[in-house]
């Protein structure tokens, strides 16, 4: 069954188990937490996905295979995070168009 799942992200973590294939709908702030909303098929299996959450000025080793998702403001804009999916080390993400 196709549905929308919410995954809570932590800037200190990089690997998440997410149903695949998935289509990221958005990454937002909710109750000062970073949340990712994805369209997933509940009849499929979870795969490990690499998500990088960085602040301005942090160093990237490579931009190859990295896709920007969104910028998220926490604590009234005092913390600003930029969320990227590293498709080289992740499950199957779908391009625009859905499942």
C-alpha positions as CSV (number, residue, x, y, z in Angstrom):
1,X,0.0,0.0,0.0
2,X,1.3,3.5,-0.9
3,X,1.3,5.9,2.0
4,X,3.3,8.8,3.5
5,X,5.7,8.0,6.3
6,X,7.4,10.5,8.6
7,X,11.0,9.9,9.7
8,X,12.6,11.9,12.5
9,X,16.2,12.9,11.6
10,X,19.1,13.6,14.0
11,X,22.0,15.8,12.9
12,X,24.4,13.4,14.7
13,X,23.1,10.3,12.7
14,X,23.7,9.5,9.0
15,X,22.1,6.1,8.4
16,X,18.4,5.5,8.5
17,X,16.2,2.5,7.6
18,X,13.6,3.7,5.1
19,X,11.1,1.7,3.1
20,X,12.4,1.5,-0.5
21,X,11.8,2.7,-3.1
22,X,10.9,6.1,-1.6
23,X,10.1,9.6,-2.9
24,X,11.0,12.4,-0.6
25,X,8.1,14.8,-0.4
26,X,9.7,17.3,2.0
27,X,12.0,17.9,5.0
28,X,10.6,20.2,7.6
29,X,10.8,21.4,11.2
30,X,8.3,20.0,13.7
31,X,8.6,20.7,17.4
32,X,12.2,21.7,16.9
33,X,13.0,18.3,15.3
34,X,14.0,17.6,11.7
35,X,11.4,15.4,10.0
36,X,11.5,13.8,6.5
37,X,8.2,12.9,4.8
38,X,8.4,10.3,2.1
39,X,6.0,8.5,-0.1
40,X,6.6,4.8,0.4
41,X,5.2,1.4,-0.4
42,X,4.5,-0.5,2.9
43,X,4.7,-3.8,1.1
44,X,8.4,-3.2,0.3
45,X,11.4,-3.7,2.6
46,X,13.5,-1.1,4.4
47,X,17.0,-0.3,3.2
48,X,19.7,1.8,4.7
49,X,19.8,5.4,3.5
50,X,22.6,7.9,4.0
51,X,21.4,11.4,4.9
52,X,23.8,14.2,5.6
53,X,22.6,17.1,7.8
54,X,25.0,19.9,7.9
55,X,25.4,23.5,9.1
56,X,26.9,26.3,7.1
57,X,30.7,26.1,7.0
58,X,30.9,22.4,7.5
59,X,33.2,20.5,5.0
60,X,31.9,18.1,2.4
61,X,34.4,15.5,1.1
62,X,32.6,15.3,-2.2
63,X,29.4,16.6,-3.9
64,X,29.3,13.7,-6.3
65,X,26.0,11.8,-5.9
66,X,24.7,14.2,-3.2
67,X,21.3,15.7,-3.7
68,X,20.1,18.7,-1.7
69,X,16.6,18.2,-0.1
70,X,15.9,21.3,2.0
71,X,17.1,23.8,4.6
72,X,15.4,23.5,8.0
73,X,15.3,26.2,10.7
74,X,15.1,25.1,14.4
75,X,14.6,27.0,17.6
76,X,13.2,30.1,16.0
77,X,15.9,30.1,13.3
78,X,18.8,30.0,15.7
79,X,19.9,26.7,14.2
80,X,20.0,26.3,10.5
81,X,20.5,22.8,8.9
82,X,20.9,21.8,5.3
83,X,19.7,18.3,4.5
84,X,21.2,16.1,1.7
85,X,20.7,12.6,0.5
86,X,23.8,10.8,-0.6
87,X,22.5,8.5,-3.4
88,X,25.8,6.6,-3.7
89,X,25.3,5.1,-0.2
90,X,21.5,4.9,-0.2
91,X,18.5,2.9,-1.2
92,X,16.5,3.5,-4.3
93,X,15.2,7.1,-4.4
94,X,12.7,7.9,-7.1
95,X,12.9,11.0,-9.3
96,X,9.9,13.3,-9.5
97,X,6.9,11.3,-10.5
98,X,6.1,9.1,-7.6
99,X,6.0,5.4,-7.0
